[in-house]
Amino acid sequence: MRNLLEEVVDEEKIRQSDVKFYLVTYSLTDKKELDLEAAMLPKGTLHDMLLASAYFPAFKQEPLSGKFYADGSIKNVVPLNSLVERGYKNIIVIRIFGVGYEKKVKIPEDVNVTVVAPREKLGGILQFDGEQTKKDMMLGYFDGMRLIYGLAGEKYYIDRHWSEEKAYAMLRAMLQWENANGKQLLNLREINEEILPKMAKRLHVKGGYYELCLRMLEEKAEGLGITPFVIRTEEELLREIAQMKKEK
């Protein structure tokens, strides 16, 4: 890890950058949390402090610059206060829901905090698997796209075009299509009072017809193995589902 840091992290570039870089660690030697600014560290110590900020307790304990450290998460897994106290007004928090203590931070009214968070598990904390890492990075990229472009969807990334009315019409059409082998068409009362409430409960949907229709499409797409890592409209996802079903 140290060799990798020394190879890829240019300490001087970080010191000279217009973008401030802060890190949080916990000094086991001094028994206190350290909130540090990279540019203010003694020269030659940045690599050690980067290691200190990610020092998992299960690793072999070795001193860094003469002291022992642990990952800052043992006292502050989401160090929002580090930026709030320095006067930042627009903060993006990228969550991975790692192990650690989440300190409560009072957010001032003039501070805007936006959270990007995964909607599925990222793998175990000590799971060093290349394929899982690639998937996690792809997930993080598309979750960022969801935030930037306001994409809809729970597991897929949908460029919304359908209105609530259009979604309701599509729900009815899909239910009738799935019931095509039945003896008669479903009536509106059966759809509205029985089928849709049961479907919403099963899919854990609390929103309107659009959210319910989209979750239904996502469930079908996931069952067919359609990759979520493409930005699509609802119509495009529906066509892919129909094509996959046709091929099967």
N, C-alpha and C positions, 0 to 999 in steps of 0.2 A: 504493500500500500504506500509506504514511504517512497519507494523508487518511482511508483506511478505518479505521485504528486510532484516529485522533483522533476519528472520528465515533462509533464503537461502544464504545470502551474507556474507561470512567470510572475514571481513576486513583485518585481519592479513595475510591470504593466498594471498590476492590480493597485499598487500604491499610487501610480500616476493617473489612473482612470478617473473620468468625471463621474462615474457611477460608484457610489459608496458601497462598500461591502462590510457587513457586520457578521459576527458569528457568536454563538453562545455555547459555553462549555461549563463543566462543574469541576472545580478543583477539589479532589479528594484530600490532598495534602492540607489545603487551607480551609476546607469545609465551607466553601461558598461558591455561588454562581458567578460566572464571569461573562459580562456582555461587552464584547470587544469590537473595535473598529480596526480593520486590517491595516489601514494606512498609519495607524498610531502604534502598532506593535514594534518592538525592537527589531532592527533589520536581521534577517536570517532566521526568524522564528515563525513565519507564517505557515510553513509546512507542518511544523510541530503543532500549532494551534488548530490547523485544519484537522489533523489527526485527533487532537484532543476533543474537538467538537463532535466527532463521530465515534468516540472510543466506547464500544459496546462492552458492558461489564463482563461478558463471557470471554473476551479476548485475554490473551496473556498480558498481565500487567507489567508494563515497562515504563520507566520515567521518561517524560518529555521535557526537555530543558530543565531537568532536575526535579520535576514534580509529577505527581500522579493525577490523572484526569479521568472523567467519565463523560459520555455523551450528555449534552445539556438537557436532553429530554427527561432525565431523571428528576429535574426540577421545573422544566419549562419546555414541553414538547412543541408548543406553538407560540414562539416568542413574539407575539403581537406587540407587547409592551415595548419591545426594543425599538420599534418604528414609531409607535404612538408618542412615546416620550421624547423622541428626536424631532417631532413636529411634522411627520409625514401625514398627508391628508387623504391620499388615495392609495390603498394597500390591497394587493392581490395575495391571498393566502392559498397556497397549493397544499392540499391535505393528502396524506397517504395513510392516515390512521395507524401510525406506528405506536409501539409501546412507549409509555411515558406519562408523566403528570401534566395535565392541562391546567395551567394557571388562569384564574379568572382575571379578565382585563376589562376595565370600564372604558368603553369607546365614546369619546366626545362626540357631540352632535355634528360637528363640522368635519368629522372623519368618515370616509366611505370605505368600507371593507367588503371586498368581493371574494368569494370562496370558490375555488375549483376543486371538486372532490370526486373520487372514483365511485361508481355505482356498483362495482363488483370487487371481489377480493383480489388483491395484488400478489398473493402468494405468501409463504411464511417468511418471517423476519430473517432467518438464516437459510433460506432457499436460494442457493446460487445456481440458477438454471437459465441458460442462455435464451431459450425459447420463451420462458416466462418473462424474462427481462424485456425482450423485444415486444411482447404483447403489452406489457405495462407501459412502455414508452409510447407505443401506438395509441393506447387508451388515453394516456396523458395528453397527447397531441390533439386528439379529437375532442376530449373534454374541454380543452382550451378553445377549440373551434366552436364548440357549443356555446361557450360564454361569449366569445367575440361576436358571433353572428346570430345569437339568439335562437339556436336550433332547438327543435322540439324532439321528444322521444325520451324513453327511459334507458334503453340499451342501444338504440340506433340513433342516427344523427339526421334529423329530418328538416329540410327546408320547407317550412309550412306554407301551403297554398290553399288548403281546404278550410272552409268556414265551418262553424258548428252545424249549420243546416246541411252542408254537403257531407259532413262526417256521419250525421244521423241517417241520411239517405243511403250512404255506403254500408252502414251497419245493417240496415234493413235488407239491402240487396244481398249482402254476404250471408246473412242468416237464411234468407229464402233460398239462396243457391245451395247452401249446405243441407237444406231440408228438401232439396229437389226430388229425392227418392221417397219422400213422405206421401201420404195419401192426398193431402191438401195443403194449400198455402197457409202460412202462419198469419193469424190476424193481428191487427195493430195492438189490441189490448194485451194479447199474449206476449207480444214482443216487448211492449213498454212496461207492463206490470210484473211479468214473470222472468222472461229470458234476460233482459238487460240488467235488472238489479242483481240477479244471480251471477252474471258474468262480471259485473263490477266488483262484487264481493270476492269472487275467485281470483281476479287479477289485481286486487287491492287498489282499485282506481277510485279516487274520491272526487275527481273533476267531472267535467261535462262529457257530452257525446264525443267530442274530438279526442280527448284523452283516452276514452274507452275504445274508440275505433283504432287509434294508433297502437294501444297496447295489444289489441287483438291481432293487428298486422305484425307487430314485433314478435309475438308469441309464435305465429305461424312461420315467420321468416327464420327465427331461431331454431325451430323444430326441423326446418329444411336445410339448415347449415349455411344460410346466407350470411356472408360476412357483414358485420356492422360498420366496418371501417371504410365507408363511402358516404359522402353527403348526397342524399337523394330527396326527391319530393315524395309525397305519399303515393302519387300515381306511379312513379317509377318503382317503388317498393312493391306495390300491388302487382305490377306487371312481372316483376322478378319472381314473386311467389307463384303467380299463375303459370309462368314458364317452367319453373322447377317442378311443379305438380304435374304438368303435362309430360315432362321428360321422365318422371317416375311412373 
